[in-house]
Amino acid sequence: MPPQIPTEGKNKLLSHTGLPHLIVACLILLIVWITESVISSIGNEAEIITIKSELNDDFELDIQQINLETHLLETVDDLLEKIADRSHSIEQIMNLEVIQQLGIVEKQQVLAHLARSLIEQKDYDNSVTVLNSFSIQDRTALDLQFGYAFSLSANGNVEDAQLAYLKVLESKPNHQAAALNLGLLQKKNGQCKEAIKLLTHVIEISSGQKLAKAYAARAGCYSEVKDHMNAVSDYRKSIEYRPTHELTWRLFVRSLGYTQEPYDKKLASFEKAIALNKKHYRFHLQKAQFHLDHHDPTRAIETLKEAKSLSRDNLEARRLLAWAYLEVNKRHSARKQLRYLESRELAKSKKQLINYLSQYNNKEYLELQTILKKIKIKSPELNYLAALVNIKTRYYKRALKHLNNLSDHPDYTGRALVQKAKIYRLRKNYKTALTLYQKATFRNKSASAVWYEISRIWAKQEDYEKALEILQQALEIKPTERKFLLAKGNYLKQQNLLEGSISVLEQLITDHPRYIRGYRLLGDVYMSVGDVDSAIKVLEKLLEIKPTDELTLYQLATLYLDKEEHKTAQDLLKRLLAERTDNIDARYLLASSYCELGHTNACEKELDRVLRLNSTHSGAVNLKQKRLSITLLNQNSSDGK
Amino acid sequence: MSFSQSIRQPFSIALSRFSKYVSKIDLILVVTGFLLLGLHITLDPERIKQLIPETVYQYRLAMFFEPEADDVMISTFLPQGSDRQEVLDEEITAQNMNLDFSEDINGRSGEWSGGADSKRIDYRAMVTTKSIQYEISKNLTIPLQYSDDLQPYLQQTADIPIDHPEIKQLWSEIKPANSRNTLEVATAIYQYINQEIETVPFKGLTDSLTTVRLKSASCNGKSRLFVSLARLNNIPARLVGGVIMNPGRKKTSHQWLELYIDTHWTPIDPTNGHFGLLPNNYLELYRGDKVLFRHTSNINFEYYFNASNKRVAPSLYRHDLSNSEKLPSAATHLQAFGLTVTTISLFLLFPFCTLIITFLRNVIGIKTFGIFMPMLIAAACVFTGFFVGMVGFVLVLGIAYIGHEILGRFHILKVPRLAAIITLNNVLFLAFIYIVDADTSIEFGMLSLFPVVILSFVAERLHQMTEESNWLELFKVSLGTLVTIVFCYMAFVSVLLQGVFSLYPETYLLVLAALIYIGSWSGIRISEIFRFKSLFSGVNGRIMGINSRNRDIIYPHNSKQMLKLASDKLDTKALLHEYQVPVPATLSVCRLYKEIDQFMASLPLDRGFVLKPNNGSRGNGILVVVGVRDGDYLSASGDRISLYKTRKHVEEILSGAYSQSGSPDSAYIEEIISQHRVLNDIAPYGLSDIRLIISNGQLLSAMLRVPTLSSSGKANLHQGAIGIAVGLDDGTTFRSVQKNKVIEIHPDSDKSLIGISIPDWEQIKEIAMKCYRAVPLGYLGVDICLDSKNGPVVLEINGRPGLEIQNVHKTGLYNAATDSY
């Protein structure tokens, strides 16, 4: 039925014609056009980067003008004008008659005022020249010594500036600005010990912004001398007084990375620093490295995804992302990043690294090991990769050597630690492995993967109770992680707490209906409790997911045989043998089934095949002999008749 | 009423009202489309940023050389990624040469080595850049010390002296009040160099000292002087070389510089007046005081740069893996099949363009040459540029038209004629390629060549129109085609639409919904408002437009079999004959080429006849022969037609030239009709006929169609014939219209057109009803002529009768037609 149009006799322009549609189309066209115009202009804007003075802000300026008489003020203004239009050099100005004819006091006042104005105008060259005309005593008396010292330091005359500041402090030991500036100069000059001492004094006498600056400066000095704990403490305090100072935050989190502070606290500091400037690409990379090294690859991945969008040249972010994906075994995702990098990466060395990572991702461990043996491994990335490859190929000693090269590297300490622990675990040196894993958990209590590894070690030592206890830590962090739940099911099974194990595993396969290992374990547990029907049900489900899984087919066949359902069992075994004709056990089982049912020919045929595959298969041999003896017996009895 | 009912009720009412106009399929598509779109945006909100277009530059460097020996080496800097530029794609063609890449702090370079058979290297890259403005704070002081890695940028060199007395002298003259302030120092140097040093196009290297002395230099001299002065003031500075990517070809590269200010390498171009800013079109190639090219000597080395840019949808160029982890864009998938970006963009927009065409056709009423041909032309224009594409369109069309004209004179049959024209166009295109420089920015893809074929068909239609002298129709169709091409082209090049369809393919559901909606809409087209404007005033009955005729009347009530039967005149005549409906006698039929000789032999030589195509329409292909003179036939218009031409005409008919479907047809001749005196008196030129409209067995309307000289003797209202309304009861004419104007007198014969009693009116009506019974179309038009001897005879039955009868009667037919069911 066509849509019903009203059937009045009059023809209406709006309701009967395409006019409303034309209007709507024009509106849509207009919207598209406007949107296109708007978004076109968005892309055209230049990104603005403001280069702010960061270090110079730390220096304090403490100049106070003194009231001058009007006529002297006018003189000063005249002189400033002459300086500004460059009609006179500063020396010429100081020798002007208008200055020379002033009395000593007035002359000093005028020159002092001139100097202060020049400092305010940041004309430090000229201010130094003017102030040089005063003696030290006069400068001190007229409160010009600070300005003199400041001008010298701004002019780059560091040593003279330091001396000048010391003069200020001699007369005024509690001069906050002078002490702070001197401390800063000493820090700049590499005199960290002296700077720390002086800045400590500044901290005692200062407040507000000066205090913040003093703390920040002292923290910088502590960083220089690698006293990161104190550096972190001072940065913290500086931030308390200057919470929006971006540079302080950046330096703070950098120092934090070197300390043993709890992971969460460090992370919180990172988050705050990023909040001040969300577009800071490098900072995101720093944070991602931090996550990686603190066994939190998931968060590293999230951070790197954000970082990628912040810079056009985001290859570094992608490289880290590839690493992060490898950490969590997401090979497919890693492959995507590596493919992108392969086509984009231009630097030879980095291109080589990408190739190596691709080989690692493709599990070409032996080939990669051969390559890495032949080259000089200098970079931490290559060292780490070499360690991973050697672990895969079981060259643990070599792997440890590479990992030891990374122990002090700030971006690899944690990762090297975990890999070492893994090596010791693989070597069955569980004690050392546990110690190293524990260290890792101290670095980050929320590293669920590490807790999981620790639980595995306890499980290896057959202390399943302990293993379960440790695994709980991992489950608290990631309660739905299927690997952990599987382990829990296994540990409960090992402790014979089969009901509990079943409950956990049933939930696991409900939440992860395609998790093969879950089904398998659950099947095992059911078989352990003798619940054959449930085991069969579970294995049937597993077979739906993976129809050609040999183990499942075999197990199911066995179970059906136990239930005397030979036909079903035979079908399963035949399916198995269609996939793997050389599966002796399956063939033998099939032969046994045939024999039991009295299908002699089939039985013989299968037995022959088994023996052809393995002439010494005891079961087959015995069964064959048994069959032979039965045959002989029958023959004899029939002969006897 | 419960609360939930009171909530549901208004929605139900709205929905039921809405569903009068929109079908269920539409609703489902729209709702699904919007839902998916909403979900997509919610789950991946970042993706929407990819709708913002970006400028992509196509950078090309071509190098030519003539090596004498077997050992030639050429090295140059190539673009690399940085914070402000990204190389999306690059392509290098260098036959018989080896290429090595290397990268250092100066940049990325490519080194080609080859032998005597190497002649040319072509490098192409697609680059995006962004403009960064550095704002230097006023209170930054120049640091005293720098780390070791910055030391090289503070040293003097032979071409960049620092300690030279003239450099120092210059500095003393221009230095600012505060020579420790970074911004003031940089500004002072910049202002001096930008304003005081004249820019001259020196070809070679100019050092700082020369620049100072001459007070003029090219970009490299100015930049060197800036670097000298900056380094003098302990500001690390370095030269940067690259290319300014203005559209077009050129040989000059460019140099500017960067100052190291508080961890930022701040760009400054004193030549072009950019301080702290590098515009979008600057492409960095290297850093440091380097030369762009190094090559073996005596190889007659030549080169040029070529650049172009366009705004693009990033999703077509970027296959950002952040998308692929959730849902890759459509463009990503299509690229995997090796399609170029331009082809992908066209592919993505094809459905939307079909919507545009559907809208223009079905809602506005714009006619075009070929239904979707304008879309293909527009697609070709995307490759070639709009202007070039349109010129090409007109050229190809023109050539094809001329080809039809020339080959038509030689009576070449239709299909070989078309093939010949396609061949001709191809040859001319090849000739064009030879002339055009390969470096042209005109892109040719399959889609730009395909329309060449289509246009050959279009030219045929064009040729036909000019032969019929249907200039107005020709103009309308040409204009309609142009408008459609423009709209389609605008859609194809819309970066926003490209982005939307690439990133959000679920929007195709909305396009589909719109297409279905338009297909379900049977309202009056905008062009029909003008056509039937007289029917909009007063109460004149609902107009039946083309949409409503087709959708509401013909589709449901005229079966395909009956329509096919109606278009086959011979079969129709045979059927009507069975129902004792009088039809003109068929004298002879020719169905196959091998029957032509026999057919020609059967043509009467002593009297007139009418030669007709079996599946023709609108009178096309009909040849009315009124007599014979000196062995030639005489047509109704007085032309002499030789036997040979007549034969050719028959061949044309057989080839399907006049067939409605375009497929091979049959030709037949029938008795010429001697018109009734009553009608002859009114219009002696041509044959008048009476069109009766029948709907579901009810006679709805009738009109007399009378030819005029301006209609070339044809009873075709669009070509100038007169339509005269006939009263159904008495068969008397009461209103006459020629080209929408009411007239009362025939313009040629001066006879009155009103009050004419149609002879044998009742018989005519009965014959019409018999026709309905014989060919039971739900809605049909019966054309009846009045023969002076035989009375009313049926000329043809029309399964899609025209709508002009409404203008003639000044009454809409819609209600009457629908009410008849």
Contacts between the chains, C-beta under 8 A, distances in Angstrom:
chain1	res1	chain2	res2	distance
A	2	B	520	7.2
A	2	B	522	6.4
A	2	B	551	6.2
A	2	B	552	5.2
A	2	B	556	7.7
A	3	B	20	5.7
A	3	B	21	5.8
A	3	B	22	7.6
A	3	B	23	6.9
A	3	B	520	6.2
A	3	B	521	7.9
A	3	B	522	7.9
A	4	B	20	5.6
A	5	B	522	7.2
A	5	B	523	7.4
A	7	B	542	6.8
A	7	B	815	6.0
A	7	B	818	7.5
A	8	B	542	7.5
A	9	B	539	4.4
A	9	B	540	7.3
A	9	B	541	5.6
A	9	B	542	6.8
A	9	B	815	6.8
A	10	B	538	7.7
A	10	B	539	5.1
A	10	B	540	7.8
A	11	B	524	7.5
A	11	B	532	7.8
A	11	B	535	5.8
A	11	B	536	5.0
A	11	B	540	6.8
A	11	B	542	6.2
A	11	B	543	5.3
A	11	B	812	6.4
A	13	B	529	7.0
A	13	B	536	6.6
A	16	B	523	5.7
A	16	B	524	5.5
A	16	B	542	7.0
A	16	B	543	7.3
A	17	B	523	5.7
A	17	B	524	4.3
A	17	B	525	7.5
A	17	B	526	6.7
A	17	B	528	7.6
A	17	B	529	5.6
A	18	B	363	4.0
A	18	B	364	6.6
A	18	B	365	7.8
A	18	B	521	7.9
A	18	B	523	5.7
A	18	B	524	6.7
A	18	B	525	5.6
A	18	B	526	5.0
A	19	B	526	6.9
A	19	B	529	7.7
A	21	B	359	7.5
A	21	B	363	5.0
A	21	B	518	8.0
A	21	B	521	7.5
A	21	B	523	7.8
A	22	B	363	6.7
A	22	B	364	6.8
A	22	B	526	6.0
A	25	B	359	6.2
A	25	B	363	7.6
A	32	B	494	7.0
A	32	B	496	6.3
A	32	B	497	7.1
A	35	B	496	5.9
A	36	B	494	6.2
A	36	B	495	6.7
A	36	B	496	4.4
A	39	B	51	6.2
A	39	B	52	4.9
A	39	B	53	6.3
A	39	B	496	6.5
A	40	B	53	5.8
A	40	B	311	6.3
A	40	B	495	7.4
A	42	B	52	5.3
A	43	B	52	5.2
A	43	B	53	5.6
A	43	B	54	5.3
A	43	B	55	7.0
A	43	B	311	7.6
A	44	B	131	7.9
A	44	B	280	7.8
A	45	B	131	7.8
A	46	B	130	7.7
A	46	B	131	3.8
A	46	B	132	6.2
A	46	B	133	4.4
A	46	B	277	6.6
A	47	B	130	6.1
A	47	B	131	7.0
A	47	B	132	5.0
A	47	B	133	7.1
A	48	B	132	7.7
A	48	B	133	4.9
A	48	B	135	6.1
A	49	B	132	5.9
A	49	B	133	7.2
A	49	B	134	5.3
A	49	B	135	7.1
A	49	B	264	6.6
A	50	B	134	7.9
A	50	B	135	4.6
A	50	B	137	6.8
A	51	B	134	5.9
A	51	B	135	6.8
A	51	B	136	4.9
A	51	B	137	6.0
A	51	B	140	6.8
A	51	B	261	5.3
A	51	B	262	5.1
A	51	B	264	5.3
A	51	B	266	6.8
A	52	B	137	4.8
A	52	B	140	7.8
A	52	B	262	7.6
A	53	B	137	4.9
A	53	B	139	4.9
A	53	B	140	4.4
A	53	B	141	7.2
A	53	B	262	7.2
A	54	B	262	6.9
A	55	B	143	7.7
A	56	B	139	6.2
A	56	B	140	6.4
A	56	B	141	5.1
A	57	B	139	7.7
A	83	B	177	7.1
A	84	B	177	6.6
A	121	B	177	6.7
A	121	B	178	7.1
A	122	B	139	7.4
A	122	B	177	7.8
A	122	B	178	4.3
A	122	B	180	7.5
A	122	B	181	5.6
A	123	B	177	4.7
A	123	B	178	5.0
A	124	B	178	6.5
A	124	B	180	5.5
A	125	B	178	7.3
A	125	B	179	5.9
A	125	B	180	7.4
A	126	B	177	7.6
A	154	B	141	5.9
A	154	B	180	5.6
A	155	B	180	5.8
A	156	B	142	7.6
A	156	B	144	4.6
A	156	B	180	6.7
A	156	B	234	7.7
A	158	B	144	6.4
A	188	B	144	7.6
A	188	B	145	7.7
A	305	B	322	5.9
A	308	B	320	7.8
A	308	B	322	6.0
A	309	B	46	6.9
A	309	B	322	7.1
A	311	B	83	6.0
A	312	B	81	6.8
A	312	B	82	7.7
A	312	B	83	6.5
A	312	B	84	7.0
A	312	B	85	7.0
A	312	B	86	4.3
A	312	B	128	7.2
A	312	B	130	6.8
A	313	B	81	4.2
A	313	B	82	5.5
A	313	B	83	5.9
A	313	B	86	6.4
A	315	B	81	7.1
A	318	B	321	7.7
A	333	B	325	6.7
A	336	B	321	5.1
A	336	B	324	6.4
A	336	B	325	7.7
A	337	B	321	6.4
A	340	B	319	7.9
A	340	B	321	5.7
A	344	B	81	7.3
A	344	B	87	7.9
A	346	B	80	5.6
A	346	B	81	7.3
A	346	B	101	6.8
A	346	B	103	6.0
A	346	B	108	5.5
A	347	B	103	5.0
A	348	B	101	7.3
A	348	B	102	7.3
A	348	B	103	6.4
